[in-house]
Amino acid sequence: LDLGMMYDCCNDCLCSGTVTLCLFESNMRQSLPRPHKEVMCIEGDSLQDRFRALNVSTSLKASVLSGLVEVGGAAGYLNHPAKSKNKDRVTLQCRTSTRLDMLSHRAFEEPVKRDSKATHVVMAVLYGAQAFVIFDDKDKEKRTGGGEADMHSVIKKLVSSVSADHMSSSLSDNDKINSLLYQCTLHSDVDHLNGSMTYGQAVQTLKTLPKHLGQQGEKAVPLYAWLYPLKNLDTSVQITQGFLSEAEDVVEHLRQVTMRCQDMMTLLDINDDVMKWFPSAKEKLAEFSELLQKYQSEFKRGLAMAVKTVRESKERDEKRLREILQNHDQSPFCSQYTHQWLNNKDEEIKALLICKEKNIPIVKEEVPTPNRTLCFTLTSLVGEDPYLSTMKQYIHSALETTTNQSGITGQQQTQHAFKPPDLTEKIQSDLHLFTTSNEDRRDGEKFYFLVAAIPDVTFPGSRIGLYQHGHLISCNFKLGTKPNLASSNPSLSTTYNNTIKLYLYINIYNL
């Protein structure tokens, strides 16, 4: 990137072979020193927070969201995975500038020969470098002291520190121990520095960032560019801010849902001793994650076509963009449906882990015993999943239209998306009654409690099966109903002086 280059804002790219203003006399160009360094702590981790940190314009944001522009260097921070709910995160931004190059306005007094697609001329460039260090807790359970607030305090000490030595001496013993648990990732404009590193390496990198730009700043990269609009540019033809915000929300939603799915798969790996009996549970999550990635790719492709249509039209034509956003809201990938499905899966996994903690046997299938048995059964954990089938059909329909270059647009209106039912309350209710009955049973009572996972569309979510003498008495047994005291048959236990002791047997299982 250099002064005088032509730029096409419709496609967000430089026009090749159009460096026409760089040959102006030296008095047309100015280079001013701009030595400056600042370090900032970024509190949030949403896409909006990241765009704001990089000072991305509205037009460029549309291109990044749709994939028209690929990001790298420090801007690779935009593509860093979303924050896991199992980890705390703090991000540090370091920006250093070296010089400001700009063209004199006299350079534009004469007509400029330009490419027919060019809309702007580069008239000023600020050079320097940026770096983003992302601090994640590798294991916040092992950290001493408080929670994320402690992590923020350590990072704030780094912001105010002048040198690595000063940084080390300013940390308390707890801070030093906790910093060893931080997983640090660097995205910077100095390529050979990027990647994972320790906390100490991150401190040193931030301290020496200006030195990596060369003694005269010759290795600095463009931080910002100012563009001068050409005559034929209609600046009013830009995407409406409301539509752009909706598109940003969709991409952010897909990022967050994907990370939540990854967190759940990690939880299954940690509890492999339980989940090994139900491999399809993780397979469903993996399939869900894969479908999300395919959908995001198709959504961005359609969004890119819509953005180009708006920019190339003489009048703002946002019909295709409106269709894409409306179809997303009606698709199986909308926020309501994806979160509901994950809520159901999360509740199923929690139910198994609670039963594990209470030492209730977990079996692959219902195994009746010769005595009375209550079996808490998850009916949607394994087997065919209609919601995933709907997602696959939707993606297949989108891919069939690839040759039309339309991405995800109006073709998905042919069928309504399958809405995942809310199974959480049913699972919670059955689990509570089941575990409470297990805790309340009397010593020596030959009553067995088991947990299993068997597909059953008749009772979505869960059910409690009652077995007696090896036979199924009820496939959806109702626990917790009020016992019949009239049929409890009280019996005389002992008498002493004026006191009579009665033994009252209440059948809490209603058998």
Buried (B, 14 or more C-beta within 10 A) or exposed (E): EEBBBBBBBBBBEBBEEBBBBEEBEEEBBEEEEBEEEEBEEBEEBBBBEBBEBBEBEEBBBBBBBBBBBEBEBBBBBBEBEBBBEBBBBBBBBBBBBBBBBBBBEEBBEEEBEBBEBBBBBBBBBBBBBBBBBBBBBEEBEEBEBEEBEBBBBBBEBBBEBEEBEEBBEEBEEBBEBBBEBBBBBBBBBBEEBBEEBEBBBBBBBBBEBBEBBEEEBEBBBBBEBBBBBBEEBEEEBBBBEEBBEBBBBBBBBBBBBBBBBBBBBEBBEEBEEBBEBBEBBBEBBBBBBBBBEBBBBBBBBBBBBBBBBBBEBEEBBBBBBBBBBBBBEBBBBBBEBBBBBBBBBBBBBBBBBBBBEEEBEBEEEBBBBEEBBBBBBBBBBBEEBEBBEBBBBBBEBBEEBEEEEBBBBBBBEEEEBBBBBEBBEBBBBBBEBBBEBBEEBEEEEEBBBBBBBBBBEEBBBBBBBBBBEEEBBBBBBEBEEEEEEEEEEEEEEEEEEEEEEEEEEEEBBBE
